[in-house]
Amino acid sequence: ELFDRYSELLHRYQLLGGNSYEAGIEQTLLGLGFKRTDFNRSTAEFSGGWRMRIELARILLSIPQILVLDEPSNHLDIDSIVWLEKFLLDWKGSLLFISHDRVFLQKLANRIVEIDRGQLTDWPGDYPTYVSRKQKALEDEEKENALFDKKLSAEETWIRQGIKARRT
């Protein structure tokens, strides 16, 4: 009876992907820089940076439909960043991330939303496309500002001449 129950539970575990989930846990932890000897350690034994990696692994393994990450490459070494980039490129859900890591942005971003001087701007395309479009927008803004300054100066001159004319 006990053996039958064990067989039933084992079969159910396998049907639900238990072995692949365990393999996913191992693959994720190794990808984020952990060693197999770390797997049995208590979370409390790890430093803050390593705890961030543990939390990142937990989030990735929860397989959310929408993943929101703030500076995901912080606290990661280069090998872990490369692994995370590949993981996120293969991932099927929606991803929203904030990052100052330009290489990370180049590899993952396909749309950039920027907040600049209180304005929210949506830039479709990858990071190099954003950089060139942003540069063009700044150049256009500079030309508009120069034109506005020229008109303002002309109007100021006209106003001052009007005052002189009234005095005489």
BAKE-506865 format. One record per residue: residue in three letters; residue number from 1; x negated, y negated, z of N, C-alpha, C, O, CB in turn. Coordinates in pm, whole numbers, plus 50000, padded with zeros to 5 digits. Each point is the difference from the previous one (the first is absolute). Glycine has a CB too. Layout:
BEGIN
("ala",NUM,(X,Y,Z),(X,Y,Z),(X,Y,Z),(X,Y,Z),(X,Y,Z))
...
***
This chain:
BEGIN
("glu",1,(49918,50119,50000),(50082,49881,50000),(49913,49874,50000),(50024,49908,49922),(50157,50219,50199))
("leu",2,(49719,49868,49964),(49911,49885,50006),(49923,49985,49869),(49981,49889,49950),(49998,50141,50299))
("phe",3,(49977,50083,49696),(49927,49997,49874),(50091,49950,49887),(49956,49923,49915),(49897,50266,50164))
("asp",4,(50272,49854,49920),(50095,49954,49898),(50020,49849,50010),(50004,49930,49898),(50111,50294,50108))
("arg",5,(49899,49727,50115),(50018,49856,50022),(49877,49923,49952),(50012,49896,49936),(50139,50151,50262))
("tyr",6,(49731,50005,49834),(49875,49939,49956),(49994,49998,49847),(49965,49898,49941),(49920,50180,50270))
("ser",7,(50148,50032,49726),(49998,50009,49853),(50097,49900,49938),(49968,49935,49900),(49970,50309,50116))
("glu",8,(50179,49745,50044),(50101,49906,49951),(49950,49856,50011),(50013,49922,49905),(50168,50238,50162))
("leu",9,(49763,49805,50049),(49949,49864,50019),(49881,49971,49910),(49989,49889,49946),(50089,50120,50290))
("leu",10,(49835,50087,49746),(49885,49983,49912),(50045,49979,49856),(49948,49914,49929),(49913,50230,50224))
("his",11,(50239,49936,49805),(50053,49987,49865),(50062,49860,49982),(49978,49936,49897),(50065,50314,50093))
("arg",12,(50034,49704,50107),(50062,49868,49994),(49894,49889,49997),(50013,49904,49925),(50187,50187,50200))
("tyr",13,(49698,49925,49956),(49888,49905,50004),(49937,49988,49862),(49971,49890,49953),(49986,50165,50291))
("gln",14,(50020,50059,49692),(49938,50000,49867),(50093,49939,49895),(49954,49927,49911),(49914,50276,50153))
("leu",15,(50262,49827,49944),(50098,49942,49907),(50004,49848,50009),(50018,49931,49900),(50116,50279,50118))
("leu",16,(49851,49739,50103),(50003,49855,50022),(49867,49933,49967),(49985,49879,50018),(50185,50159,50158))
("gly",17,(49733,50041,49776),(49872,49942,49960),(49903,49984,50115),(49910,49916,49993),(50208,49968,49827))
("gly",18,(49898,50194,50286),(49915,49987,50118),(49853,50014,49969),(49919,49921,50050),(50266,50168,50082))
("asn",19,(49778,50007,49787),(49858,50018,49968),(49947,49882,49919),(49888,49955,50022),(50143,50294,49981))
("ser",20,(50049,49702,49903),(49954,49887,49920),(49995,49873,50085),(49915,49914,49977),(50182,50192,49815))
("tyr",21,(49993,49881,50305),(49998,49882,50087),(49873,50002,50086),(49934,49898,50017),(50319,50096,49987))
("glu",22,(49714,50124,50050),(49876,50011,50078),(49879,49969,49914),(49907,49933,50044),(50200,50240,50103))
("ala",23,(49896,49876,49728),(49889,49970,49909),(49995,49851,49970),(49892,49942,49988),(50128,50288,49910))
("gly",24,(50097,49707,50091),(50006,49856,49977),(49944,49922,50117),(49932,49899,49981),(50267,50136,49876))
("ile",25,(49829,50012,50264),(49946,49935,50121),(49847,50007,49995),(49931,49900,50021),(50276,50161,50114))
("glu",26,(49743,50058,49838),(49854,50019,49996),(49938,49914,49891),(49899,49932,50023),(50128,50302,50063))
("gln",27,(50033,49768,49795),(49947,49923,49887),(50001,49850,50032),(49904,49929,49969),(50177,50249,49872))
("thr",28,(50025,49774,50221),(50012,49858,50033),(49896,49960,50105),(49932,49898,49985),(50313,50110,49961))
("leu",29,(49743,50072,50158),(49903,49968,50106),(49857,50004,49947),(49919,49912,50031),(50239,50181,50139))
("leu",30,(49811,50008,49750),(49865,50007,49941),(49977,49882,49905),(49892,49942,49998),(50112,50310,50022))
("gly",31,(50099,49713,49902),(49989,49888,49908),(49974,49868,50071),(49931,49913,49948),(50221,50207,49899))
("leu",32,(49904,49867,50274),(49981,49877,50076),(49874,50003,50087),(49979,49911,50082),(50268,50061,49919))
("gly",33,(49670,50130,49980),(49869,50001,50065),(49987,50084,50126),(49894,50000,50062),(50082,49779,49844))
("phe",34,(50130,50291,50132),(49990,50086,50119),(49928,50129,49965),(49999,50043,49885),(50214,49859,50207))
("lys",35,(49726,50157,50009),(49936,50130,49985),(50095,50104,50060),(50083,49968,50084),(49681,49932,49926))
("arg",36,(50222,50223,49946),(50087,50106,50053),(49989,50011,50152),(50097,50037,50067),(49880,50087,49717))
("thr",37,(49907,49843,50270),(49983,50007,50145),(50082,49893,50072),(50023,50010,50120),(49747,50083,49845))
("asp",38,(50274,49803,49961),(50082,49895,50059),(50147,50041,50015),(50074,49937,50076),(49771,49896,49825))
("phe",39,(50196,50271,50028),(50142,50035,49993),(50059,50036,50137),(50120,49981,50021),(49840,50098,49748))
("asn",40,(49961,49971,50322),(50052,50042,50130),(49973,49898,50110),(50030,50026,50117),(49938,50209,49812))
("arg",41,(49976,49651,50034),(49972,49896,50101),(50127,49920,50030),(50089,49988,49916),(49672,49997,50004))
("ser",42,(50245,49962,50198),(50110,49913,50040),(49984,49864,49932),(49888,49953,49981),(50134,50167,50241))
("thr",43,(50088,49819,49742),(49997,49867,49939),(49928,49900,50089),(49932,49910,49951),(50282,50142,49930))
("ala",44,(49803,49962,50249),(49939,49908,50096),(49847,50001,49993),(49936,49904,50042),(50262,50130,50106))
("glu",45,(49744,50072,49799),(49853,50010,49990),(49943,49916,49886),(49879,49979,49994),(50138,50251,50101))
("phe",46,(50068,49722,49815),(49952,49927,49883),(49998,49849,50026),(50076,49948,50082),(50014,50235,49771))
("ser",47,(49822,49748,50075),(49993,49854,50008),(50121,49939,49928),(50078,50071,49937),(49668,49936,50073))
("gly",48,(50268,49863,50002),(50113,49931,49938),(50005,50017,49849),(50107,50021,49943),(49883,49816,50240))
("gly",49,(49895,50155,49751),(49994,50018,49855),(50044,50138,49957),(50071,50016,49901),(49745,49819,50091))
("trp",50,(50141,50267,50084),(50038,50137,49968),(50148,50024,50032),(50066,50080,49934),(49699,49995,50111))
("arg",51,(50285,49856,50056),(50144,50012,50030),(50082,49941,49886),(50108,50050,49968),(49845,49938,50280))
("met",52,(49995,49904,49690),(50068,49943,49883),(50005,50103,49888),(50101,50011,49930),(49823,49757,50134))
("arg",53,(49969,50307,49918),(49999,50105,49898),(50102,50109,50033),(50069,50051,49912),(49687,49901,50042))
("ile",54,(50254,50083,50174),(50098,50101,50043),(50141,49950,49967),(50083,50075,49949),(49762,50006,50236))
("glu",55,(50180,49793,49845),(50132,49942,49974),(50028,49994,49850),(50112,50027,49956),(49871,49837,50255))
("leu",56,(49915,50102,49710),(50015,49998,49854),(50033,50140,49950),(50088,50017,49915),(49751,49790,50067))
("ala",57,(50091,50295,50069),(50028,50138,49961),(50144,50037,50035),(50071,50062,49920),(49687,49998,50113))
("arg",58,(50285,49903,50087),(50137,50031,50043),(50101,49938,49906),(50099,50064,49962),(49824,49949,50276))
("ile",59,(50054,49862,49723),(50092,49930,49910),(50000,50067,49863),(50107,50023,49943),(49854,49761,50182))
("leu",60,(49922,50246,49822),(49992,50062,49867),(50068,50137,49999),(50066,50036,49902),(49720,49840,50056))
("leu",61,(50197,50199,50149),(50058,50134,50008),(50151,50000,50023),(50066,50102,49980),(49716,49976,50106))
("ser",62,(50272,49809,49956),(50146,49992,50019),(50073,49987,49866),(50123,50008,49996),(49839,49886,50228))
("ile",63,(49964,50086,49670),(50051,49990,49863),(50118,49903,49991),(50111,50040,49964),(49812,50195,49995))
("pro",64,(50054,49639,50074),(50108,49901,49992),(50033,49967,49854),(49917,50020,49912),(50013,49885,50311))
("gln",65,(50189,50044,49754),(50036,49955,49865),(49934,49866,49969),(49963,49973,49886),(50256,50150,50131))
("ile",66,(49767,49795,50086),(49934,49870,49985),(49887,49994,50101),(50021,50022,50119),(50192,49864,49800))
("leu",67,(49669,50084,50034),(49883,49992,50086),(49951,49856,50003),(49970,49943,49895),(49966,50298,50053))
("val",68,(50056,49700,50170),(49953,49862,50017),(49872,50005,50081),(50000,50044,50115),(50237,49859,49874))
("leu",69,(49653,50053,49951),(49869,50007,50064),(49937,49861,50006),(50000,49927,49902),(49970,50310,50018))
("asp",70,(49977,49729,50195),(49931,49873,50020),(49851,50028,50012),(49955,50061,50097),(50248,49836,50017))
("glu",71,(49721,50058,49789),(49855,50020,49997),(49963,50148,50022),(49928,50032,50094),(50041,49733,49990))
("pro",72,(50081,50324,49829),(49977,50143,50022),(49855,50045,49992),(49964,50104,50054),(50260,49928,49855))
("ser",73,(49691,49891,50023),(49860,50042,49989),(49915,49955,50119),(49884,50039,50012),(50141,49952,49740))
("asn",74,(50033,49926,50337),(49927,49963,50122),(49976,50125,50084),(50082,50091,49999),(50020,49678,49999))
("his",75,(49789,50236,50072),(49962,50112,50088),(49968,50128,49924),(49983,50106,50061),(50161,49794,50115))
("leu",76,(49846,50093,49691),(49968,50120,49922),(49862,49985,49937),(49959,49890,49961),(50286,50150,49992))
("asp",77,(49684,50073,50037),(49873,49998,49928),(50030,50017,49850),(50115,50021,49962),(49759,50076,50239))
("ile",78,(50025,49893,49717),(50019,50002,49854),(50063,50130,49954),(50092,49998,49917),(49711,49851,50057))
("asp",79,(50151,50266,50077),(50057,50128,49959),(50149,50008,50034),(50079,50051,49921),(49697,50057,50112))
("ser",80,(50262,49842,50084),(50141,50002,50041),(50083,49904,49915),(50115,50031,49967),(49815,50027,50267))
("ile",81,(50013,49829,49729),(50072,49905,49913),(50024,50064,49864),(50110,49991,49945),(49786,49813,50176))
("val",82,(50003,50261,49824),(50014,50067,49870),(50108,50107,50008),(50082,50013,49909),(49675,49942,50039))
("trp",83,(50243,50123,50161),(50103,50103,50018),(50138,49936,50009),(50094,50048,49936),(49740,50099,50182))
("leu",84,(50180,49745,49960),(50129,49933,50016),(50049,49943,49867),(50118,50011,49968),(49822,49934,50270))
("glu",85,(49970,49995,49684),(50039,49949,49869),(50057,50111,49913),(50105,49982,49937),(49718,49842,50081))
("lys",86,(50109,50289,49978),(50049,50113,49919),(50133,50049,50054),(50092,50027,49923),(49672,50040,50022))
("phe",87,(50248,49946,50185),(50125,50046,50062),(50115,49908,49959),(50106,50047,49960),(49766,50050,50235))
("leu",88,(50106,49771,49816),(50106,49904,49971),(50032,49994,49851),(50115,49977,49962),(49814,49891,50236))
("leu",89,(49971,50153,49717),(50026,50004,49855),(50087,50120,49963),(50082,49991,49908),(49698,49894,50051))
("asp",90,(50203,50226,50111),(50078,50122,49973),(50136,49999,50069),(50088,50079,49967),(49698,50044,50008))
("trp",91,(50230,49787,50122),(50120,49997,50082),(50119,49950,49919),(49986,49909,49918),(49874,50053,50287))
("lys",92,(50257,50097,49819),(50117,49971,49916),(50094,49892,50056),(50090,49956,49928),(49894,50277,49997))
("gly",93,(49998,49723,50198),(50091,49902,50059),(49963,49857,49962),(49908,49976,49922),(50129,50181,50267))
("ser",94,(50036,49749,49868),(49971,49858,49980),(49895,49956,50101),(50002,50040,50116),(50233,49918,49797))
("leu",95,(49673,49959,50040),(49889,49956,50084),(49994,49848,50001),(49997,49936,49896),(49875,50276,50054))
("leu",96,(50126,49732,50169),(49978,49857,50019),(49881,49988,50094),(50003,50053,50111),(50245,49885,49853))
("phe",97,(49648,49993,49991),(49884,49987,50088),(49942,49860,49994),(50013,49929,49900),(49938,50313,50069))
("ile",98,(49985,49721,50140),(49930,49873,50013),(49852,50036,50009),(49961,50085,50081),(50237,49794,50035))
("ser",99,(49721,50056,49803),(49858,50033,50004),(49916,49885,49947),(50040,49928,49909),(50016,50314,50064))
("his",100,(49827,49743,50087),(49899,49907,49949),(49891,50077,49926),(49906,49940,49947),(50143,49901,50243))
("asp",101,(49964,50292,49806),(49902,50086,49935),(50028,49998,49849),(50093,50064,49952),(49885,50084,50256))
("arg",102,(49941,49778,49719),(50026,49979,49857),(49988,50128,49918),(50073,50018,49902),(49844,49751,50125))
("val",103,(49992,50319,50009),(49987,50126,49928),(50126,50084,50023),(50052,50061,49906),(49694,49933,50118))
("phe",104,(50301,50010,50099),(50123,50072,50034),(50117,49943,49919),(50081,50075,49946),(49830,49972,50288))
("leu",105,(50098,49819,49759),(50104,49935,49922),(49990,50037,49852),(50101,50029,49936),(49900,49781,50228))
("gln",106,(49878,50190,49782),(49981,50033,49858),(50047,50140,49969),(50058,50025,49894),(49748,49820,50099))
("lys",107,(50171,50247,50098),(50036,50139,49974),(50148,50029,50020),(50055,50088,49934),(49716,49974,50134))
("leu",108,(50295,49864,50022),(50137,50038,50037),(50110,49903,49959),(50113,50043,49974),(49783,50070,50211))
("ala",109,(50075,49759,49809),(50107,49902,49979),(50049,50001,49855),(49920,50002,49907),(49983,49857,50275))
("asn",110,(50229,50139,49801),(50058,49982,49868),(50095,49880,49999),(50066,49971,49900),(49914,50276,50057))
("arg",111,(50024,49684,50156),(50076,49876,50015),(49947,49932,50126),(49977,50066,50102),(50232,50028,49781))
("ile",112,(49773,49777,50110),(49950,49926,50116),(50101,49892,50034),(50043,49923,49914),(49715,50123,50025))
("val",113,(50279,49950,50188),(50088,49894,50050),(49915,49914,50091),(49940,50050,50096),(50272,50095,49889))
("glu",114,(49782,49727,49984),(49910,49908,50069),(50081,49891,50070),(50098,49950,49945),(49720,50097,49887))
("ile",115,(50139,49918,50287),(50055,49883,50070),(49890,49895,49998),(49895,50017,50062),(50261,50123,50087))
("asp",116,(49870,49750,49781),(49902,49892,49987),(50070,49868,50025),(50094,49964,49928),(49767,50170,49906))
("arg",117,(50095,49793,50268),(50057,49870,50036),(50153,50008,50015),(50073,49912,49955),(49737,49976,49924))
("gly",118,(50233,50219,50186),(50143,50016,50029),(50082,50051,49883),(50122,50015,50013),(49851,49804,50148))
("gln",119,(49966,50209,49726),(50069,50050,49882),(49971,50148,49981),(49885,50043,50009),(50103,49729,49886))
("leu",120,(50116,50305,50079),(49987,50143,49972),(49999,50018,49849),(50093,49958,49931),(50025,50106,50286))
("thr",121,(49776,49998,49730),(49987,50021,49857),(49977,50148,49972),(49918,50065,50066),(49990,49701,49904))
("asp",122,(50164,50285,49933),(49989,50140,49959),(49914,50006,49873),(50033,49936,49900),(50195,50121,50202))
("trp",123,(49664,50017,49903),(49909,50014,49888),(50002,50146,49953),(49931,50083,50059),(49922,49727,50027))
("pro",124,(50223,50224,49810),(49998,50138,49951),(49863,50032,49939),(49933,49913,49945),(50316,50077,50011))
("gly",125,(49711,50135,50054),(49873,50044,49942),(49898,50033,50106),(50026,49989,50120),(50021,49871,49682))
("asp",126,(49837,50182,50153),(49894,50042,50092),(49923,49878,50054),(50029,49886,49966),(49951,50332,49909))
("tyr",127,(49922,49811,50209),(49926,49892,50065),(49923,49911,49902),(50006,49878,50012),(49975,50269,50187))
("pro",128,(49945,49910,49703),(49930,49912,49905),(50097,49909,49922),(49968,49885,49971),(49853,50291,50007))
("thr",129,(50298,49875,49991),(50101,49918,49932),(50045,49887,50091),(50015,49886,49956),(50062,50314,49910))
("tyr",130,(49943,49832,50262),(50037,49897,50098),(49893,49891,50006),(50033,49881,49997),(50094,50291,50138))
("val",131,(49747,49868,49873),(49891,49903,50012),(49999,49905,49881),(49987,49879,50017),(49877,50288,50114))
("ser",132,(50150,49887,49748),(49996,49912,49881),(50125,49912,49993),(49990,49882,49965),(49872,50291,49914))
("arg",133,(50256,49882,50152),(50123,49919,49998),(49998,49892,50108),(50045,49888,49978),(50081,50310,49931))
("lys",134,(49823,49837,50207),(49992,49904,50110),(49905,49887,49963),(50029,49883,50025),(50019,50301,50143))
("gln",135,(49839,49850,49772),(49903,49898,49957),(50064,49905,49899),(49982,49879,50008),(49828,50283,50032))
("lys",136,(50265,49894,49866),(50069,49918,49899),(50104,49910,50067),(50011,49883,49966),(49953,50297,49860))
("ala",137,(50111,49874,50270),(50101,49920,50072),(49935,49886,50077),(50053,49889,50004),(50092,50314,50015))
("leu",138,(49739,49824,50043),(49929,49894,50073),(49949,49891,49905),(50006,49881,50031),(49927,50287,50143))
("glu",139,(50017,49875,49710),(49953,49902,49900),(50117,49915,49950),(49986,49879,49985),(49829,50279,49947))
("asp",140,(50300,49906,50042),(50119,49926,49955),(50045,49902,50108),(50037,49887,49970),(50033,50309,49888))
("glu",141,(49928,49849,50268),(50039,49913,50111),(49906,49880,50010),(50044,49888,50025),(50051,50312,50098))
("glu",142,(49776,49825,49858),(49901,49891,50006),(50026,49897,49889),(49989,49880,50023),(49841,50280,50076))
("lys",143,(50204,49889,49781),(50032,49909,49888),(50125,49918,50031),(50004,49880,49975),(49890,50281,49863))
("glu",144,(50209,49905,50218),(50123,49930,50036),(49973,49894,50107),(50053,49890,49993),(50081,50316,49950))
("asn",145,(49784,49829,50155),(49967,49904,50106),(49923,49881,49943),(50024,49886,50041),(49970,50300,50126))
("ala",146,(49914,49839,49740),(49923,49892,49939),(50092,49908,49920),(49986,49878,50005),(49810,50270,49984))
("leu",147,(50299,49911,49938),(50095,49921,49922),(50089,49917,50093),(50026,49883,49973),(49973,50292,49845))
("phe",148,(50046,49886,50292),(50082,49928,50099),(49921,49884,50060),(50052,49890,50014),(50075,50322,50037))
("asp",149,(49746,49814,49986),(49916,49894,50058),(49982,49885,49902),(49998,49883,50040),(49882,50288,50099))
("lys",150,(50105,49861,49731),(49983,49896,49898),(50127,49916,49989),(49993,49877,49993),(49844,50271,49880))
("lys",151,(50279,49917,50125),(50127,49927,49993),(50021,49915,50126),(50045,49886,49992),(50052,50297,49865))
("leu",152,(49870,49873,50258),(50014,49928,50125),(49911,49875,50001),(50042,49893,50044),(50012,50323,50075))
("ser",153,(49825,49798,49832),(49907,49888,49994),(50053,49891,49906),(49990,49881,50031),(49817,50275,50016))
("ala",154,(50249,49885,49840),(50055,49902,49905),(50119,49926,50062),(50013,49879,49983),(49912,50265,49824))
("glu",155,(50160,49930,50264),(50116,49936,50063),(49955,49907,50112),(50058,49893,50020),(50084,50306,49923))
("glu",156,(49756,49841,50130),(49947,49914,50107),(49944,49871,49941),(50021,49892,50055),(49925,50313,50085))
("thr",157,(49984,49806,49749),(49946,49882,49932),(50114,49910,49956),(49994,49878,50018),(49805,50253,49904))
("trp",158,(50304,49925,50021),(50116,49922,49954),(50067,49929,50117),(50037,49883,49989),(49998,50279,49823))
("ile",159,(49981,49910,50301),(50062,49940,50119),(49917,49882,50048),(50055,49895,50032),(50044,50328,50032))
("arg",160,(49769,49793,49941),(49912,49892,50047),(50007,49880,49904),(49997,49885,50045),(49850,50286,50062))
("gln",161,(50162,49854,49766),(50012,49890,49904),(50132,49927,50019),(50007,49879,49982),(49849,50247,49854))
("gly",162,(50246,49948,50198),(50130,49938,50026),(49993,49905,50118),(50064,49894,49997),(50049,50308,49912))
("ile",163,(49813,49831,50193),(49982,49913,50117),(49925,49873,49960),(50039,49891,50040),(49960,50311,50114))
("lys",164,(49895,49811,49767),(49924,49883,49953),(50091,49907,49919),(49996,49878,50016),(49792,50259,49979))
("ala",165,(50293,49922,49920),(50088,49919,49915),(50100,49923,50087),(50031,49885,49968),(49943,50281,49842))
("arg",166,(50077,49891,50294),(50095,49933,50088),(49933,49888,50076),(50064,49898,50026),(50065,50314,49996))
("arg",167,(49746,49800,50014),(49928,49897,50075),(49978,49875,49914),(50011,49888,50050),(49876,50291,50085))
("thr",168,(50084,49840,49737),(49974,49885,49914),(50132,49944,49954),(50003,49902,49926),(49776,50193,49999))
***
